[in-house]
Amino acid sequence: MDNRVLSVNISDKKGTIKQPVDYIELFGLGVKNDAHSGKWRRQVSLLAKESIEKSSKAIGREIKFGEFAENITTEGIVLYKTKPGDRLIIGDTELEITQIGKRCHTGCEIFSLVGNCVMPTEGIFARVIKQGIIKSGDKIYYFNR
């Protein structure tokens, strides 16, 4: 199985579910038109389909791509086993992994709607190294440092 992008998602407010879009544009501060872009280490969030499926099974309902507020939904890479400093090449873009997991915010819309959140343990975050466009179906090349 190829490592690939299944969905790209954005939101205009932090702590909310992201909506799938046709493509995302990465620029120096993250994902253009996304609430999480900025000068910090969590410019882009990624979550694997395999993690979403595990959560869906645990709560007994289908969880849609973007419901955990991930910018990029992937398939084929065990994201939470990557390390900060590793790189992902997706299309003509390049990302550097900066963080595995995060502290969960109590009272966020995602936890309220979904009933749990996998981002604190299995989501990863990255910063933009090379700008460009990412869309569903793009192959992902993983390089550990």
A tleap script that builds the chain and sets N, CA, C and O, in Angstrom:
source leaprc.protein.ff14SB
mol = sequence {
  NMET ASP ASN ARG VAL LEU SER VAL ASN ILE
  SER ASP LYS LYS GLY THR ILE LYS GLN PRO
  VAL ASP TYR ILE GLU LEU PHE GLY LEU GLY
  VAL LYS ASN ASP ALA HIE SER GLY LYS TRP
  ARG ARG GLN VAL SER LEU LEU ALA LYS GLU
  SER ILE GLU LYS SER SER LYS ALA ILE GLY
  ARG GLU ILE LYS PHE GLY GLU PHE ALA GLU
  ASN ILE THR THR GLU GLY ILE VAL LEU TYR
  LYS THR LYS PRO GLY ASP ARG LEU ILE ILE
  GLY ASP THR GLU LEU GLU ILE THR GLN ILE
  GLY LYS ARG CYS HIE THR GLY CYS GLU ILE
  PHE SER LEU VAL GLY ASN CYS VAL MET PRO
  THR GLU GLY ILE PHE ALA ARG VAL ILE LYS
  GLN GLY ILE ILE LYS SER GLY ASP LYS ILE
  TYR TYR PHE ASN CARG
}
set mol.1.N position { 0.847 -1.180 0.000 }
set mol.1.CA position { 0.000 0.000 0.000 }
set mol.1.C position { 0.890 1.240 0.000 }
set mol.1.O position { 1.862 1.329 0.750 }
set mol.2.N position { 0.538 2.178 -0.846 }
set mol.2.CA position { 1.252 3.449 -0.885 }
set mol.2.C position { 0.863 4.310 0.303 }
set mol.2.O position { -0.265 4.240 0.791 }
set mol.3.N position { 1.802 5.122 0.765 }
set mol.3.CA position { 1.492 6.164 1.740 }
set mol.3.C position { 0.854 7.297 0.954 }
set mol.3.O position { 1.440 7.793 -0.009 }
set mol.4.N position { -0.343 7.710 1.358 }
set mol.4.CA position { -1.007 8.741 0.575 }
set mol.4.C position { -1.938 9.595 1.425 }
set mol.4.O position { -2.288 9.250 2.553 }
set mol.5.N position { -2.321 10.719 0.839 }
set mol.5.CA position { -3.271 11.650 1.439 }
set mol.5.C position { -4.674 11.204 1.052 }
set mol.5.O position { -4.955 10.972 -0.123 }
set mol.6.N position { -5.558 11.083 2.050 }
set mol.6.CA position { -6.953 10.729 1.788 }
set mol.6.C position { -7.871 11.939 1.794 }
set mol.6.O position { -8.873 11.968 1.080 }
set mol.7.N position { -7.530 12.940 2.602 }
set mol.7.CA position { -8.374 14.128 2.712 }
set mol.7.C position { -7.518 15.290 3.184 }
set mol.7.O position { -6.558 15.106 3.933 }
set mol.8.N position { -7.875 16.484 2.741 }
set mol.8.CA position { -7.277 17.719 3.252 }
set mol.8.C position { -8.413 18.569 3.794 }
set mol.8.O position { -9.485 18.637 3.193 }
set mol.9.N position { -8.177 19.231 4.953 }
set mol.9.CA position { -9.270 19.833 5.709 }
set mol.9.C position { -8.839 21.155 6.325 }
set mol.9.O position { -7.685 21.320 6.721 }
set mol.10.N position { -9.777 22.099 6.403 }
set mol.10.CA position { -9.486 23.387 7.048 }
set mol.10.C position { -10.658 23.821 7.921 }
set mol.10.O position { -11.782 23.344 7.767 }
set mol.11.N position { -10.366 24.738 8.839 }
set mol.11.CA position { -11.398 25.387 9.659 }
set mol.11.C position { -10.966 26.826 9.893 }
set mol.11.O position { -9.779 27.148 9.837 }
set mol.12.N position { -11.945 27.689 10.156 }
set mol.12.CA position { -11.597 29.083 10.397 }
set mol.12.C position { -11.543 29.425 11.881 }
set mol.12.O position { -11.260 30.566 12.246 }
set mol.13.N position { -11.820 28.423 12.757 }
set mol.13.CA position { -11.717 28.626 14.207 }
set mol.13.C position { -10.983 27.451 14.837 }
set mol.13.O position { -11.161 26.307 14.418 }
set mol.14.N position { -10.162 27.729 15.836 }
set mol.14.CA position { -9.485 26.663 16.581 }
set mol.14.C position { -10.498 25.909 17.434 }
set mol.14.O position { -11.516 26.459 17.856 }
set mol.15.N position { -10.191 24.616 17.681 }
set mol.15.CA position { -11.051 23.807 18.532 }
set mol.15.C position { -12.325 23.340 17.867 }
set mol.15.O position { -13.235 22.864 18.547 }
set mol.16.N position { -12.412 23.464 16.550 }
set mol.16.CA position { -13.603 23.032 15.829 }
set mol.16.C position { -13.232 21.981 14.789 }
set mol.16.O position { -12.067 21.828 14.422 }
set mol.17.N position { -14.231 21.273 14.333 }
set mol.17.CA position { -14.047 20.275 13.284 }
set mol.17.C position { -13.640 20.981 11.990 }
set mol.17.O position { -14.142 22.058 11.671 }
set mol.18.N position { -12.727 20.356 11.256 }
set mol.18.CA position { -12.298 20.904 9.974 }
set mol.18.C position { -13.139 20.280 8.857 }
set mol.18.O position { -13.573 19.132 8.955 }
set mol.19.N position { -13.356 21.047 7.811 }
set mol.19.CA position { -14.152 20.601 6.667 }
set mol.19.C position { -13.235 20.193 5.514 }
set mol.19.O position { -12.278 20.902 5.201 }
set mol.20.N position { -13.526 19.046 4.877 }
set mol.20.CA position { -12.736 18.646 3.703 }
set mol.20.C position { -12.865 19.669 2.575 }
set mol.20.O position { -13.935 20.230 2.341 }
set mol.21.N position { -11.755 19.894 1.888 }
set mol.21.CA position { -11.698 20.805 0.747 }
set mol.21.C position { -10.960 20.096 -0.395 }
set mol.21.O position { -10.355 19.045 -0.186 }
set mol.22.N position { -11.010 20.667 -1.588 }
set mol.22.CA position { -10.362 20.049 -2.749 }
set mol.22.C position { -8.838 20.020 -2.622 }
set mol.22.O position { -8.191 19.067 -3.057 }
set mol.23.N position { -8.276 21.060 -2.029 }
set mol.23.CA position { -6.831 21.136 -1.847 }
set mol.23.C position { -6.538 22.123 -0.721 }
set mol.23.O position { -7.376 22.952 -0.367 }
set mol.24.N position { -5.331 22.016 -0.168 }
set mol.24.CA position { -4.848 23.029 0.768 }
set mol.24.C position { -3.569 23.605 0.197 }
set mol.24.O position { -2.817 22.933 -0.510 }
set mol.25.N position { -3.342 24.872 0.524 }
set mol.25.CA position { -2.134 25.547 0.085 }
set mol.25.C position { -1.271 25.815 1.302 }
set mol.25.O position { -1.689 26.502 2.234 }
set mol.26.N position { -0.052 25.262 1.288 }
set mol.26.CA position { 0.892 25.510 2.377 }
set mol.26.C position { 1.707 26.747 2.037 }
set mol.26.O position { 2.169 26.922 0.910 }
set mol.27.N position { 1.873 27.604 3.047 }
set mol.27.CA position { 2.744 28.770 2.902 }
set mol.27.C position { 3.605 28.832 4.152 }
set mol.27.O position { 3.531 27.929 4.984 }
set mol.28.N position { 4.403 29.847 4.307 }
set mol.28.CA position { 5.381 29.922 5.384 }
set mol.28.C position { 4.846 29.789 6.791 }
set mol.28.O position { 5.604 29.471 7.707 }
set mol.29.N position { 3.549 30.027 6.989 }
set mol.29.CA position { 2.961 29.957 8.331 }
set mol.29.C position { 2.025 28.765 8.520 }
set mol.29.O position { 1.397 28.642 9.571 }
set mol.30.N position { 1.919 27.889 7.525 }
set mol.30.CA position { 1.056 26.717 7.662 }
set mol.30.C position { 0.101 26.569 6.502 }
set mol.30.O position { 0.491 26.706 5.342 }
set mol.31.N position { -1.171 26.285 6.820 }
set mol.31.CA position { -2.196 26.072 5.804 }
set mol.31.C position { -2.951 27.381 5.589 }
set mol.31.O position { -3.547 27.925 6.518 }
set mol.32.N position { -2.920 27.876 4.363 }
set mol.32.CA position { -3.614 29.117 4.032 }
set mol.32.C position { -5.103 28.983 4.355 }
set mol.32.O position { -5.734 27.980 4.021 }
set mol.33.N position { -5.651 30.003 5.006 }
set mol.33.CA position { -7.069 30.082 5.394 }
set mol.33.C position { -7.464 29.124 6.517 }
set mol.33.O position { -8.652 28.869 6.716 }
set mol.34.N position { -6.490 28.590 7.251 }
set mol.34.CA position { -6.787 27.712 8.380 }
set mol.34.C position { -6.464 28.435 9.687 }
set mol.34.O position { -5.488 29.179 9.774 }
set mol.35.N position { -7.295 28.205 10.692 }
set mol.35.CA position { -7.151 28.888 11.981 }
set mol.35.C position { -5.838 28.572 12.693 }
set mol.35.O position { -5.396 29.363 13.526 }
set mol.36.N position { -5.209 27.455 12.395 }
set mol.36.CA position { -3.998 27.060 13.114 }
set mol.36.C position { -2.705 27.561 12.486 }
set mol.36.O position { -1.624 27.310 13.020 }
set mol.37.N position { -2.796 28.263 11.366 }
set mol.37.CA position { -1.561 28.766 10.769 }
set mol.37.C position { -0.980 29.863 11.665 }
set mol.37.O position { -1.712 30.579 12.348 }
set mol.38.N position { 0.323 29.976 11.646 }
set mol.38.CA position { 0.992 30.984 12.465 }
set mol.38.C position { 2.450 30.647 12.689 }
set mol.38.O position { 2.945 29.627 12.209 }
set mol.39.N position { 3.132 31.507 13.417 }
set mol.39.CA position { 4.560 31.302 13.713 }
set mol.39.C position { 4.690 30.417 14.945 }
set mol.39.O position { 4.977 30.902 16.039 }
set mol.40.N position { 4.476 29.118 14.763 }
set mol.40.CA position { 4.629 28.174 15.862 }
set mol.40.C position { 4.908 26.795 15.305 }
set mol.40.O position { 4.926 26.609 14.089 }
set mol.41.N position { 5.125 25.833 16.171 }
set mol.41.CA position { 5.564 24.512 15.730 }
set mol.41.C position { 4.426 23.604 15.264 }
set mol.41.O position { 4.691 22.529 14.726 }
set mol.42.N position { 3.174 24.004 15.455 }
set mol.42.CA position { 2.048 23.149 15.058 }
set mol.42.C position { 1.258 23.782 13.909 }
set mol.42.O position { 0.046 23.971 14.006 }
set mol.43.N position { 1.958 24.104 12.828 }
set mol.43.CA position { 1.329 24.770 11.688 }
set mol.43.C position { 0.389 23.841 10.914 }
set mol.43.O position { -0.629 24.285 10.384 }
set mol.44.N position { 0.731 22.568 10.854 }
set mol.44.CA position { -0.035 21.584 10.079 }
set mol.44.C position { -0.239 20.354 10.951 }
set mol.44.O position { 0.699 19.870 11.584 }
set mol.45.N position { -1.482 19.847 10.982 }
set mol.45.CA position { -1.770 18.642 11.766 }
set mol.45.C position { -2.088 17.485 10.827 }
set mol.45.O position { -2.713 17.660 9.782 }
set mol.46.N position { -1.637 16.294 11.232 }
set mol.46.CA position { -1.868 15.097 10.427 }
set mol.46.C position { -2.386 13.979 11.323 }
set mol.46.O position { -1.971 13.845 12.474 }
set mol.47.N position { -3.289 13.187 10.782 }
set mol.47.CA position { -3.834 12.040 11.498 }
set mol.47.C position { -4.079 10.930 10.485 }
set mol.47.O position { -4.557 11.184 9.380 }
set mol.48.N position { -3.753 9.700 10.865 }
set mol.48.CA position { -3.910 8.552 9.971 }
set mol.48.C position { -5.334 8.000 9.999 }
set mol.48.O position { -5.997 7.985 11.036 }
set mol.49.N position { -5.776 7.552 8.841 }
set mol.49.CA position { -7.069 6.880 8.714 }
set mol.49.C position { -7.162 5.717 9.701 }
set mol.49.O position { -8.221 5.463 10.274 }
set mol.50.N position { -6.051 5.018 9.891 }
set mol.50.CA position { -6.032 3.867 10.788 }
set mol.50.C position { -6.371 4.280 12.227 }
set mol.50.O position { -7.041 3.533 12.939 }
set mol.51.N position { -5.917 5.452 12.656 }
set mol.51.CA position { -6.244 5.964 13.994 }
set mol.51.C position { -7.717 6.362 14.074 }
set mol.51.O position { -8.376 6.129 15.088 }
set mol.52.N position { -8.224 6.959 13.008 }
set mol.52.CA position { -9.638 7.356 12.967 }
set mol.52.C position { -10.525 6.118 13.040 }
set mol.52.O position { -11.521 6.110 13.764 }
set mol.53.N position { -10.172 5.074 12.295 }
set mol.53.CA position { -10.960 3.833 12.307 }
set mol.53.C position { -10.976 3.191 13.691 }
set mol.53.O position { -12.002 2.672 14.131 }
set mol.54.N position { -9.836 3.231 14.371 }
set mol.54.CA position { -9.760 2.684 15.733 }
set mol.54.C position { -10.723 3.441 16.652 }
set mol.54.O position { -11.426 2.827 17.453 }
set mol.55.N position { -10.754 4.745 16.539 }
set mol.55.CA position { -11.659 5.554 17.362 }
set mol.55.C position { -13.115 5.312 16.988 }
set mol.55.O position { -13.980 5.245 17.861 }
set mol.56.N position { -13.387 5.182 15.696 }
set mol.56.CA position { -14.753 4.908 15.232 }
set mol.56.C position { -15.281 3.620 15.848 }
set mol.56.O position { -16.418 3.553 16.314 }
set mol.57.N position { -14.438 2.613 15.838 }
set mol.57.CA position { -14.828 1.316 16.409 }
set mol.57.C position { -15.084 1.445 17.909 }
set mol.57.O position { -16.037 0.868 18.432 }
set mol.58.N position { -14.233 2.201 18.597 }
set mol.58.CA position { -14.354 2.347 20.059 }
set mol.58.C position { -15.642 3.064 20.465 }
set mol.58.O position { -16.231 2.735 21.495 }
set mol.59.N position { -16.086 4.044 19.664 }
set mol.59.CA position { -17.291 4.774 20.058 }
set mol.59.C position { -18.550 4.296 19.339 }
set mol.59.O position { -19.656 4.740 19.647 }
set mol.60.N position { -18.374 3.382 18.373 }
set mol.60.CA position { -19.525 2.796 17.711 }
set mol.60.C position { -20.200 3.661 16.666 }
set mol.60.O position { -21.396 3.508 16.415 }
set mol.61.N position { -19.449 4.571 16.050 }
set mol.61.CA position { -19.997 5.357 14.937 }
set mol.61.C position { -18.869 5.785 14.011 }
set mol.61.O position { -17.713 5.893 14.417 }
set mol.62.N position { -19.231 6.023 12.766 }
set mol.62.CA position { -18.239 6.464 11.791 }
set mol.62.C position { -17.796 7.895 12.096 }
set mol.62.O position { -18.621 8.783 12.312 }
set mol.63.N position { -16.501 8.096 12.110 }
set mol.63.CA position { -15.930 9.429 12.279 }
set mol.63.C position { -15.419 9.861 10.912 }
set mol.63.O position { -14.666 9.137 10.260 }
set mol.64.N position { -15.831 11.030 10.492 }
set mol.64.CA position { -15.463 11.532 9.165 }
set mol.64.C position { -14.103 12.215 9.206 }
set mol.64.O position { -13.668 12.701 10.251 }
set mol.65.N position { -13.442 12.245 8.060 }
set mol.65.CA position { -12.167 12.948 7.949 }
set mol.65.C position { -12.376 14.410 8.310 }
set mol.65.O position { -13.330 15.042 7.855 }
set mol.66.N position { -11.478 14.944 9.131 }
set mol.66.CA position { -11.559 16.328 9.588 }
set mol.66.C position { -12.216 16.485 10.946 }
set mol.66.O position { -12.074 17.534 11.575 }
set mol.67.N position { -12.937 15.465 11.420 }
set mol.67.CA position { -13.635 15.573 12.713 }
set mol.67.C position { -12.678 15.716 13.890 }
set mol.67.O position { -13.049 16.278 14.920 }
set mol.68.N position { -11.456 15.217 13.752 }
set mol.68.CA position { -10.467 15.399 14.818 }
set mol.68.C position { -9.616 16.641 14.572 }
set mol.68.O position { -8.580 16.827 15.212 }
set mol.69.N position { -10.052 17.482 13.652 }
set mol.69.CA position { -9.406 18.758 13.324 }
set mol.69.C position { -8.033 18.595 12.691 }
set mol.69.O position { -7.167 19.457 12.841 }
set mol.70.N position { -7.836 17.496 11.986 }
set mol.70.CA position { -6.574 17.307 11.272 }
set mol.70.C position { -6.637 18.000 9.919 }
set mol.70.O position { -7.664 17.971 9.240 }
set mol.71.N position { -5.532 18.621 9.536 }
set mol.71.CA position { -5.434 19.243 8.211 }
set mol.71.C position { -5.271 18.187 7.118 }
set mol.71.O position { -5.815 18.321 6.022 }
set mol.72.N position { -4.515 17.140 7.435 }
set mol.72.CA position { -4.216 16.118 6.435 }
set mol.72.C position { -4.542 14.749 7.036 }
set mol.72.O position { -4.012 14.372 8.082 }
set mol.73.N position { -5.421 14.016 6.357 }
set mol.73.CA position { -5.733 12.651 6.750 }
set mol.73.C position { -4.925 11.740 5.840 }
set mol.73.O position { -4.978 11.869 4.617 }
set mol.74.N position { -4.174 10.816 6.439 }
set mol.74.CA position { -3.240 9.983 5.685 }
set mol.74.C position { -3.648 8.512 5.737 }
set mol.74.O position { -4.538 8.108 6.485 }
set mol.75.N position { -2.957 7.736 4.909 }
set mol.75.CA position { -3.089 6.278 4.932 }
set mol.75.C position { -1.712 5.691 4.681 }
set mol.75.O position { -0.971 6.162 3.819 }
set mol.76.N position { -1.374 4.650 5.449 }
set mol.76.CA position { -0.152 3.899 5.189 }
set mol.76.C position { 1.012 4.172 6.124 }
set mol.76.O position { 1.888 3.317 6.254 }
set mol.77.N position { 1.062 5.307 6.772 }
set mol.77.CA position { 2.168 5.634 7.684 }
set mol.77.C position { 1.641 5.592 9.117 }
set mol.77.O position { 0.582 6.147 9.412 }
set mol.78.N position { 2.379 4.935 10.000 }
set mol.78.CA position { 2.032 4.972 11.425 }
set mol.78.C position { 2.614 6.279 11.960 }
set mol.78.O position { 3.751 6.328 12.427 }
set mol.79.N position { 1.816 7.321 11.880 }
set mol.79.CA position { 2.303 8.675 12.155 }
set mol.79.C position { 2.869 8.834 13.562 }
set mol.79.O position { 3.901 9.481 13.740 }
set mol.80.N position { 2.208 8.254 14.563 }
set mol.80.CA position { 2.654 8.454 15.937 }
set mol.80.C position { 3.982 7.761 16.241 }
set mol.80.O position { 4.534 7.941 17.327 }
set mol.81.N position { 4.502 6.972 15.297 }
set mol.81.CA position { 5.823 6.354 15.480 }
set mol.81.C position { 6.926 7.158 14.791 }
set mol.81.O position { 8.096 6.778 14.840 }
set mol.82.N position { 6.557 8.263 14.154 }
set mol.82.CA position { 7.571 9.142 13.576 }
set mol.82.C position { 8.217 9.938 14.710 }
set mol.82.O position { 7.809 9.829 15.867 }
set mol.83.N position { 9.220 10.733 14.371 }
set mol.83.CA position { 9.924 11.519 15.392 }
set mol.83.C position { 10.084 12.963 14.934 }
set mol.83.O position { 10.171 13.232 13.736 }
set mol.84.N position { 10.123 13.899 15.894 }
set mol.84.CA position { 10.422 15.280 15.523 }
set mol.84.C position { 11.736 15.349 14.734 }
set mol.84.O position { 12.729 14.710 15.082 }
set mol.85.N position { 11.705 16.132 13.682 }
set mol.85.CA position { 12.865 16.241 12.792 }
set mol.85.C position { 12.706 15.414 11.528 }
set mol.85.O position { 13.347 15.704 10.518 }
set mol.86.N position { 11.849 14.373 11.565 }
set mol.86.CA position { 11.582 13.590 10.362 }
set mol.86.C position { 10.879 14.482 9.339 }
set mol.86.O position { 10.293 15.504 9.693 }
set mol.87.N position { 10.945 14.085 8.073 }
set mol.87.CA position { 10.371 14.895 6.996 }
set mol.87.C position { 9.342 14.108 6.197 }
set mol.87.O position { 9.438 12.889 6.053 }
set mol.88.N position { 8.364 14.830 5.686 }
set mol.88.CA position { 7.359 14.295 4.774 }
set mol.88.C position { 7.377 15.141 3.504 }
set mol.88.O position { 7.292 16.368 3.564 }
set mol.89.N position { 7.486 14.482 2.364 }
set mol.89.CA position { 7.360 15.149 1.073 }
set mol.89.C position { 5.990 14.739 0.535 }
set mol.89.O position { 5.708 13.555 0.353 }
set mol.90.N position { 5.151 15.732 0.288 }
set mol.90.CA position { 3.808 15.484 -0.239 }
set mol.90.C position { 3.625 16.409 -1.432 }
set mol.90.O position { 3.621 17.632 -1.286 }
set mol.91.N position { 3.472 15.821 -2.611 }
set mol.91.CA position { 3.422 16.646 -3.822 }
set mol.91.C position { 4.708 17.439 -3.929 }
set mol.91.O position { 5.799 16.873 -3.849 }
set mol.92.N position { 4.589 18.742 -4.109 }
set mol.92.CA position { 5.788 19.578 -4.189 }
set mol.92.C position { 6.101 20.261 -2.859 }
set mol.92.O position { 6.924 21.175 -2.813 }
set mol.93.N position { 5.448 19.823 -1.770 }
set mol.93.CA position { 5.677 20.423 -0.450 }
set mol.93.C position { 6.611 19.573 0.392 }
set mol.93.O position { 6.853 18.403 0.096 }
set mol.94.N position { 7.127 20.185 1.445 }
set mol.94.CA position { 7.919 19.440 2.424 }
set mol.94.C position { 7.544 19.930 3.811 }
set mol.94.O position { 7.451 21.131 4.063 }
set mol.95.N position { 7.328 18.961 4.715 }
set mol.95.CA position { 6.994 19.242 6.106 }
set mol.95.C position { 8.042 18.631 7.023 }
set mol.95.O position { 8.580 17.561 6.739 }
set mol.96.N position { 8.326 19.315 8.119 }
set mol.96.CA position { 9.183 18.770 9.159 }
set mol.96.C position { 8.308 18.488 10.375 }
set mol.96.O position { 7.621 19.378 10.877 }
set mol.97.N position { 8.339 17.248 10.841 }
set mol.97.CA position { 7.552 16.874 12.014 }
set mol.97.C position { 8.153 17.563 13.237 }
set mol.97.O position { 9.361 17.510 13.468 }
set mol.98.N position { 7.285 18.210 14.010 }
set mol.98.CA position { 7.734 18.978 15.167 }
set mol.98.C position { 7.217 18.428 16.487 }
set mol.98.O position { 7.800 18.699 17.536 }
set mol.99.N position { 6.136 17.662 16.454 }
set mol.99.CA position { 5.522 17.213 17.704 }
set mol.99.C position { 4.648 15.992 17.438 }
set mol.99.O position { 3.956 15.911 16.423 }
set mol.100.N position { 4.695 15.043 18.374 }
set mol.100.CA position { 3.820 13.871 18.340 }
set mol.100.C position { 2.820 14.051 19.473 }
set mol.100.O position { 3.210 14.180 20.633 }
set mol.101.N position { 1.540 14.059 19.142 }
set mol.101.CA position { 0.502 14.235 20.156 }
set mol.101.C position { 0.463 15.655 20.690 }
set mol.101.O position { 1.260 16.512 20.309 }
set mol.102.N position { -0.501 15.875 21.594 }
set mol.102.CA position { -0.656 17.192 22.218 }
set mol.102.C position { -1.516 17.060 23.459 }
set mol.102.O position { -2.164 16.038 23.682 }
set mol.103.N position { -1.509 18.102 24.255 }
set mol.103.CA position { -2.382 18.143 25.421 }
set mol.103.C position { -3.790 18.447 24.932 }
set mol.103.O position { -3.992 19.350 24.120 }
set mol.104.N position { -4.758 17.694 25.428 }
set mol.104.CA position { -6.146 17.888 25.018 }
set mol.104.C position { -6.743 19.088 25.750 }
set mol.104.O position { -6.536 19.271 26.950 }
set mol.105.N position { -7.477 19.886 25.013 }
set mol.105.CA position { -8.158 21.031 25.607 }
set mol.105.C position { -9.521 20.585 26.112 }
set mol.105.O position { -10.312 20.038 25.343 }
set mol.106.N position { -9.806 20.804 27.372 }
set mol.106.CA position { -11.108 20.414 27.900 }
set mol.106.C position { -12.187 21.322 27.344 }
set mol.106.O position { -11.992 22.529 27.194 }
set mol.107.N position { -13.323 20.725 27.042 }
set mol.107.CA position { -14.458 21.494 26.551 }
set mol.107.C position { -14.406 21.858 25.084 }
set mol.107.O position { -15.189 22.699 24.643 }
set mol.108.N position { -13.512 21.256 24.307 }
set mol.108.CA position { -13.464 21.603 22.891 }
set mol.108.C position { -14.634 20.956 22.150 }
set mol.108.O position { -15.174 19.935 22.577 }
set mol.109.N position { -15.003 21.562 21.052 }
set mol.109.CA position { -16.126 21.084 20.249 }
set mol.109.C position { -15.905 19.654 19.768 }
set mol.109.O position { -16.847 18.864 19.707 }
set mol.110.N position { -14.679 19.326 19.432 }
set mol.110.CA position { -14.366 18.003 18.903 }
set mol.110.C position { -14.686 16.925 19.931 }
set mol.110.O position { -15.379 15.957 19.617 }
set mol.111.N position { -14.191 17.081 21.151 }
set mol.111.CA position { -14.461 16.097 22.196 }
set mol.111.C position { -15.954 16.019 22.480 }
set mol.111.O position { -16.487 14.926 22.672 }
set mol.112.N position { -16.634 17.156 22.509 }
set mol.112.CA position { -18.073 17.185 22.775 }
set mol.112.C position { -18.857 16.421 21.712 }
set mol.112.O position { -19.796 15.696 22.039 }
set mol.113.N position { -18.480 16.576 20.445 }
set mol.113.CA position { -19.211 15.936 19.353 }
set mol.113.C position { -18.824 14.482 19.133 }
set mol.113.O position { -19.681 13.648 18.842 }
set mol.114.N position { -17.543 14.176 19.268 }
set mol.114.CA position { -17.054 12.834 18.963 }
set mol.114.C position { -17.083 11.929 20.194 }
set mol.114.O position { -17.336 10.730 20.068 }
set mol.115.N position { -16.832 12.477 21.366 }
set mol.115.CA position { -16.858 11.676 22.588 }
set mol.115.C position { -15.495 11.239 23.067 }
set mol.115.O position { -15.364 10.768 24.197 }
set mol.116.N position { -14.493 11.379 22.255 }
set mol.116.CA position { -13.101 11.152 22.644 }
set mol.116.C position { -12.229 11.859 21.616 }
set mol.116.O position { -12.739 12.403 20.637 }
set mol.117.N position { -10.939 11.855 21.830 }
set mol.117.CA position { -10.049 12.489 20.858 }
set mol.117.C position { -8.752 11.705 20.786 }
set mol.117.O position { -8.127 11.418 21.807 }
set mol.118.N position { -8.361 11.368 19.590 }
set mol.118.CA position { -7.154 10.589 19.364 }
set mol.118.C position { -5.931 11.481 19.097 }
set mol.118.O position { -4.798 11.002 19.129 }
set mol.119.N position { -6.156 12.761 18.838 }
set mol.119.CA position { -5.034 13.662 18.539 }
set mol.119.C position { -3.991 13.717 19.660 }
set mol.119.O position { -2.800 13.784 19.358 }
set mol.120.N position { -4.380 13.691 20.936 }
set mol.120.CA position { -3.358 13.759 21.988 }
set mol.120.C position { -2.348 12.604 21.968 }
set mol.120.O position { -1.238 12.752 22.478 }
set mol.121.N position { -2.718 11.463 21.387 }
set mol.121.CA position { -1.799 10.328 21.392 }
set mol.121.C position { -1.301 9.930 20.008 }
set mol.121.O position { -0.178 9.440 19.881 }
set mol.122.N position { -2.107 10.128 18.970 }
set mol.122.CA position { -1.733 9.606 17.656 }
set mol.122.C position { -1.651 10.653 16.556 }
set mol.122.O position { -1.215 10.342 15.448 }
set mol.123.N position { -2.057 11.876 16.833 }
set mol.123.CA position { -1.911 12.939 15.850 }
set mol.123.C position { -0.490 13.479 15.866 }
set mol.123.O position { 0.198 13.407 16.884 }
set mol.124.N position { -0.055 14.016 14.742 }
set mol.124.CA position { 1.265 14.638 14.704 }
set mol.124.C position { 1.138 16.043 14.131 }
set mol.124.O position { 0.140 16.396 13.503 }
set mol.125.N position { 2.184 16.835 14.368 }
set mol.125.CA position { 2.190 18.227 13.935 }
set mol.125.C position { 3.490 18.511 13.208 }
set mol.125.O position { 4.522 17.894 13.472 }
set mol.126.N position { 3.414 19.463 12.284 }
set mol.126.CA position { 4.577 19.766 11.452 }
set mol.126.C position { 4.622 21.246 11.123 }
set mol.126.O position { 3.640 21.972 11.271 }
set mol.127.N position { 5.798 21.669 10.669 }
set mol.127.CA position { 5.951 23.026 10.157 }
set mol.127.C position { 6.317 22.930 8.690 }
set mol.127.O position { 6.882 21.934 8.238 }
set mol.128.N position { 5.990 23.971 7.958 }
set mol.128.CA position { 6.215 24.005 6.518 }
set mol.128.C position { 7.674 24.319 6.220 }
set mol.128.O position { 8.214 25.323 6.686 }
set mol.129.N position { 8.301 23.454 5.443 }
set mol.129.CA position { 9.659 23.674 4.960 }
set mol.129.C position { 9.607 24.191 3.520 }
set mol.129.O position { 10.317 25.131 3.162 }
set mol.130.N position { 8.754 23.563 2.697 }
set mol.130.CA position { 8.606 23.971 1.299 }
set mol.130.C position { 7.118 24.143 0.998 }
set mol.130.O position { 6.318 23.238 1.238 }
set mol.131.N position { 6.763 25.300 0.476 }
set mol.131.CA position { 5.379 25.655 0.196 }
set mol.131.C position { 4.845 24.939 -1.042 }
set mol.131.O position { 5.608 24.446 -1.873 }
set mol.132.N position { 3.507 24.894 -1.145 }
set mol.132.CA position { 2.879 24.302 -2.322 }
set mol.132.C position { 1.470 23.835 -2.029 }
set mol.132.O position { 0.875 24.204 -1.017 }
set mol.133.N position { 0.946 23.023 -2.920 }
set mol.133.CA position { -0.428 22.528 -2.860 }
set mol.133.C position { -0.419 21.045 -2.486 }
set mol.133.O position { 0.423 20.280 -2.958 }
set mol.134.N position { -1.373 20.648 -1.625 }
set mol.134.CA position { -1.593 19.239 -1.275 }
set mol.134.C position { -3.059 18.940 -1.536 }
set mol.134.O position { -3.942 19.734 -1.210 }
set mol.135.N position { -3.301 17.768 -2.138 }
set mol.135.CA position { -4.680 17.350 -2.404 }
set mol.135.C position { -4.824 15.852 -2.132 }
set mol.135.O position { -3.840 15.118 -2.040 }
set mol.136.N position { -6.062 15.431 -2.009 }
set mol.136.CA position { -6.368 14.021 -1.817 }
set mol.136.C position { -5.757 13.211 -2.962 }
set mol.136.O position { -5.830 13.603 -4.126 }
set mol.137.N position { -5.157 12.080 -2.609 }
set mol.137.CA position { -4.534 11.209 -3.597 }
set mol.137.C position { -3.036 11.403 -3.733 }
set mol.137.O position { -2.355 10.545 -4.294 }
set mol.138.N position { -2.500 12.530 -3.224 }
set mol.138.CA position { -1.050 12.754 -3.296 }
set mol.138.C position { -0.302 11.674 -2.524 }
set mol.138.O position { -0.723 11.263 -1.442 }
set mol.139.N position { 0.806 11.224 -3.090 }
set mol.139.CA position { 1.674 10.266 -2.396 }
set mol.139.C position { 2.458 10.997 -1.312 }
set mol.139.O position { 2.755 12.186 -1.428 }
set mol.140.N position { 2.784 10.257 -0.261 }
set mol.140.CA position { 3.582 10.796 0.843 }
set mol.140.C position { 4.886 10.013 0.904 }
set mol.140.O position { 4.884 8.783 0.948 }
set mol.141.N position { 5.990 10.736 0.907 }
set mol.141.CA position { 7.307 10.114 1.056 }
set mol.141.C position { 7.835 10.498 2.425 }
set mol.141.O position { 7.895 11.678 2.770 }
set mol.142.N position { 8.217 9.493 3.205 }
set mol.142.CA position { 8.655 9.695 4.582 }
set mol.142.C position { 10.157 9.486 4.688 }
set mol.142.O position { 10.698 8.492 4.205 }
set mol.143.N position { 10.828 10.450 5.337 }
set mol.143.CA position { 12.268 10.378 5.557 }
set mol.143.C position { 12.557 10.616 7.030 }
set mol.143.O position { 12.234 11.677 7.563 }
set mol.144.N position { 13.170 9.628 7.697 }
set mol.144.CA position { 13.532 9.857 9.100 }
set mol.144.C position { 14.945 10.417 9.159 }
set mol.144.O position { 15.813 10.075 8.356 }
set mol.145.N position { 15.142 11.284 10.131 }
set mol.145.CA position { 16.434 11.974 10.269 }
set mol.145.C position { 17.263 11.346 11.362 }
set mol.145.O position { 18.380 11.792 11.623 }
savepdb mol mol.pdb
quit
